[in-house]
Amino acid sequence: MTLPIYQVSGTPRDMGRQFGEACRASARELLELRLAGAAGHAAERGGRHHSRADILALCQSFLPLVEKWHPDTAEENRGIAEGTGLSEAEIFALQGLTDLRDLLTWGPPPDGLGCTSLLVSPARSKNHQALFAQTWDLAADNRDHTCLLLRRPQKGAATLALTVSGALSMIGLNAFGFACGTNNLKAKDARPGLHYLHLLHRCLNDSRDVASAAKLIETAPRLAAHAYHLCDASGSILALECSALECRPWLPEAEAVLHCNHFLHPDLIPFEAEASGPSSKARQRRGQELCASGNFDVASLRALLADRDGGDLAINRRPPLAITTNACVILEPVERRLHACRGPADEGEWVTLSL
């Protein structure tokens, strides 16, 4: 249950190669789990067959778009491919699983897929600083591949993030005091484009504040739907609900923004690919109850992430459920500090790191 910590530095390609070499065996195992899971999901639910070659050919076709949108990210992925001994298309598939599912219209994922996130404004924080907290929930076999990645690039901000072996930055913060995370959503308008890790990684590498990150996300050629949660050291917070083609702020004026895995903005609800199952709505209701009164600090955020009210529909989920809490993260952008654990918040070994 201990999160490994990888430290890399240098050019984007250097950092990618160092990370890929360090997590080579884990990344190769994770790729096979994800490809097998995607193909099995297609056969069981969508009735369509997508071979490994089909999936990788599709991923290969997206690589020029990554290169055009952000050459440094493309270079870092080349380094990861070199370090792991995988192809760039395989790295794309490893990183962008949920977006690829949407694009291929494989049918609904297991109910409960997705995370619970909370943005806290300075007005609701005990130390009057913005905070962010999130569970990262996915198939239980992903847990052992979660890790922390500390990047010190030659160009751009140093970053500290939770991710998985062989992937770009996922939930984290940078030395400018900007922090971000995400929830998976499912919309009808998936298209060829950039997966969500491309967006988060570039935001962490380049953004000094919420406004600059929001512009990157809004204008990116997005592959599929996600909610993006942004905060910075000035106290700004913003939640963006995005389909592939549309993007809307969700309660940017709120003092605490709780978000799970269904659209909340009325403009985007019609884009939803299917009705959300009971898990997302139950977690949304319970999270809003926990946010109704009182102010937050790291300890109270850990308690929220550990909440088991609701049994199998709880915020905090563990085996034998198919979808489990594989990691938890709390970010303090003013302090440039990250707290994280592998597994549920009340079982994992918490690690605290600062930039």
N, C-alpha and C positions, 0 to 999 in steps of 0.2 A: 504493500500500500504506500510505499515511499516513492515520491516523484523524482526521477532522475533529472539532473540539471546539466545542460550542455552550454558551454561558453564558446562563442566564435567571434572572429574579428577579421578585418581586412576588406577587400573588395567584395561585391555581391557574390561573385563566383567562388572566391576563397571561403566566404562564410557558408555558402551552400555546400561546398565540398567537405568542409570540416564537419558540419552537422550530419551530412549523409554518411560519411565514414564512421562517425561515432554511433549512429543508430542503424547501421546497415542491416543487421539481421532482423531487428524489429520492424523496420520499414518494409522489408521484403515480405515478411509474414503478414503485416497489416494489409498490404496490397492484395495478397491472395484472399484474405478474409473478405475484403470489400468487393472484389470482383465476383467472388462466389456468391456473396450475399445479394449483390445486384442482379446477377443472372437468375438466382433462385427466386428472388422477389418477382421478377418479370414472368417467370414460368408459372408461379403460383397465383398471381393476382391479375396480371395484365393479359396473359395468354399470348404474349409475344416473345419470340426467342431472340436474344442478343448474345452472340458469341463473344468471347474475349476479343477476337480480332475486330468484330464490329465496334465494340466499345472503344478500343484503343485507336481505331481509325478515326472515329468521331473526335476523340480527344486530340489526336494529331492535327486535325483540321482547325482546331482553335488556337494552336500555338502562335501563328502569325499575329493574331489579335492581341495576345498577351505582349508580344514583342513591340507592337505598335503603341499600345496603351502605356506600358511602363517597362522600358528596356532593362532597368536594374532588376526588376522582379523576374523577368525572363532569364537574365544571367544567373540569378541566385538559384532558380530552378534547374538550370543546366549544371550548376555545381552540385546540387542535391542528387541529380541523376548520376553524375560522375562518381560521387561518393558512395552511393548505394548500389551502383551497377545496374540501375534501371534506366529505361528510356524516358525521355521528357513526357511522352504521352502517358506512360505508366504513372509518372509523378502527378500529372494532371488528374488521372483517375483516382489515385490515392487521396488527393486533397479535396476533390470536389464531388464526393459521392452523392450527397443529397440533391445538389443542383442537377447532376446528371440524371438522377431518377426522375426529376420533374421534366427535364427535357425529353426524355424517352417515353414519358407518360406510362410508366410502369404500373400505375395504380397506386392506391393509398398505402402508405407505410404502416407498420404496426401502430395501433393506437398508443399514444403516449410519447411518440418520438418527439424530442425537442427539449428545450431548456426553460428555466425560470430565471428571469433577469429583473434587477431592481436598480434604477437610477435614483440617487438621493441628492437633492439640492442642498446648498449650505443652510437654508432655512430649516431643514429637517435633520441636520447633522449636529451631533453634540459638540463637535469642535469647529462648527461653522465652515466646513469644507465639503465640497462635492465628493460623493462616494459612488462606487459601483460594485454590485455583487451578482454572481451568477452561478447556477449549477450548469454543468455540461453533461447532458444526458443523451445516450445513444445505445446501440446494442452493447450488451455486457462484454462481449469479446473485444471491444475497443479499449477497455480500461487499462490493460497492462501496457498499452502503447502510448499513454499520455506522458507528457514530459514538460519541463520548463526550458525555455530557450532564451539565453541572454546574448544579444547581438550588439557588437560595437563596430559599426561600419565606418569605412574611411569617409564616406559622404552620407549625411543624414544623421538622424538622432539615434543614440543608443536606445535599444528596446528590450523589454522583458515581457515574456508572454507564455501563457499555457498553449500548448499545441499537441500534435501527435507526431510520432516518428516519421520523418521525411516530408513534413508539411511546412507551409509558411506560417507566420504568426497568426494566432486565432483570437485570444482574449488577453489583452495586456495594456501596457502603458509605455510611454517614451520619456526621454530626458527633458523634453519640453514641458512635461506636465499634462500631456494629452492621454486619455484612456478610452478604450472601446471594447465592445463585446457584441454578441449577436444571438438572435433566435431564428430557428428555421421556420419558414412559412411555406405554403404550397399554393401556387397560382397557376392559372390556365395559360399564361402567356410566355412560358419558358421559350428560349430561343438560343441559337449559338451566341456565345459571349464569354465573359469573365466570371469565374466562380467567386463565391463570397470571400475566400481567403486572399485572393488577389487584391480585393478592395481593402480588407482590414490590414493586410501587410503594408500596402502603400500608405494608408492613413497613418499607421504607426511610424513608418520610416520618414514621412515628409511633413505631417501636420503638427502645427504649433497650438491649434485651438479647435474648438467645435466647428466654427464657421468654415474653416479651410477643409476640414474632413468632410463636412456635409456636402460641400461643393463637389469634391471628388466622387462621392457616392452617387449623388444626384445625376451627374453627367456621365458616369461610367456606362459602358455597354454591358449591362448586367445579364447574366445567364438565366437566373431564376430568382425566386422571391426569398427575402429575408427581412427581418427587423434589425436595424443597427442602433446601438446605444452608445452615445458619445458624451464625454464630460471632460473638463479641463481644470487647470489649476486656478483659473479666474472664478470658478464657480458655475460656469455655464453647463447646462445639461440639455440633451436633445435626443429624442427617440424618432427614428425614421422608419416608417413602414414602406417597403418597396416590393413591387412585383418586378418582372423583368423590364416592363415599359413605363410603369408609373411609380412615383415616389411622393409620400406625404409625411409631414411631421405629425407626431401623435402626442398631444398634450405637452408642448414644449414649455408652457408656463407652469406646469404642475410642480409641486414641491417634492413629490416622489412618484416615479413612473414604474409600475409593475407590468411586465409583459411576458406572455407565454407563447403559444404556438398557433394562434389564429388571428386573423385581421381584426383590428378594432376600429380603424378609420372607416367611416361610412362610404367614402369614395372607393375603397379597395375591397370591401366585402364582396361585391359582385365578381371580383377576379378569383375568389377562392375556388380551388379545384374540387374540393369536396367539403362537406360539413365537418367541422372539427369534432373529434371524439370527446368522450367524457373527461379524459385526463387533462387536456389543456384548459378546459373551462373550470374544472375543479381546482386546479392549481392557481388559475387567475382569481377565483373567488377567495380562496384561502389566503393568497398573498395580499390581496386588497384588505382583508380583515386584519392581517398582521401589520399593515401599513396605516391603519385608521387612526392610530394615536401614538404619541411618543416620538422621540427623536432617536436617530441611529448612530451607532459607532461600530467598530469592527466586531466587538463581542456580540452585539444584538443582531448584526448581519449574519454572523455564523449561526446564531440560534435560528434565524429565519430559514437559512439554507438547510438546517438540520431538521426542520419541522416534519413530523410524520403523521400529522392529523390527516385523516382520509384514507389510511391504509394504502392500497395499491394505487390510489389516485393522489397520493401525497406529493409535496414538493421534493421530499427526500425519498429516493427509491433505491432498492437494493435487490439482489437475487432472492428468490428465483424468477423475478420478473425478467422478461426479455429485454426491456428497455430499463436501464439503471443509471443512477448518478455515477458517472465515471470520474468526475473531478469537480471541484468547487474553487471559485476564485473571488477574492475581494481586492479592489483597487483603490488606492489613495493617491490621486494625481498630484496634490500639493506636495506630499511627502515623497513622491516618486517611489511608492512602496507597493509591493504585491504580496498578498497572502494566498496560498493555494494548498490544496491537498488532493491526493488521488483517492477516488471513491467518495462515499457519502461524508458530509461535513462532520458527523458525529463518530465516524470510524477511521477516516484517513489521518495520516500524519501531516499536520499543517507545517508549511515552510513559509518563512517570511524573508523576502529579498528586497533590496533597495537599489536604485540607480544613483 
